[in-house]
Amino acid sequence: MWKEVQAVLLGSLIIGISINLFFIPYHILDGGIIGLGLIFHYLWNVEVGVTIVVISVPIYIMAWRSYRLFFYKSIPGLVVSALFIDLCSLFPLDQYTIGPLTSAIVGGLLLGVGVGYMFRYDISTGGLDLLAQMIAEATKVNVGIVIFIVDILVVVAGLYVISPTELLLSTIAVTATAFSTMLITGSVHSTRHTHA
């Protein structure tokens, strides 16, 4: 039990730092629910963590009805990671920026470490990945394909708030996140998080 608590806290802290120190200063997007939270932040300057939780509510209502085990497993990851993302935003992390390309790579790798560490204890940040799992179960389509499609849709939605250069940086960041998540979990199947 203590190892799971430690995984949620440490993983969420790493996620919070990666989003606020590396992604937000350069308008970089992530896939999944975190990506949606970043889009809303770039549009209206709302808190990323609060947005993630609000967007997730209808998804969790559906999960409660049809996928209850994953509901229980992803609630702690969702709430704590959202909390840490917003807590880290209170600190002036943007003064430590290291350039857009380096931020995309390092931020993506770091985000994957946080998410992957939580994955190792079967803890997820839920959100759109949870929705993708429910869609995959209903349609019998491979969950990895569904998650990839959902992530692409999030990035396409982000075209309204980021430039082509920022889109390229976001693609690099998402790729780096997938790579480090895979390394941390030691599984080819665990190439997504959480994102969000």
Disulfide bonds with the S-S distance in Angstrom:
none
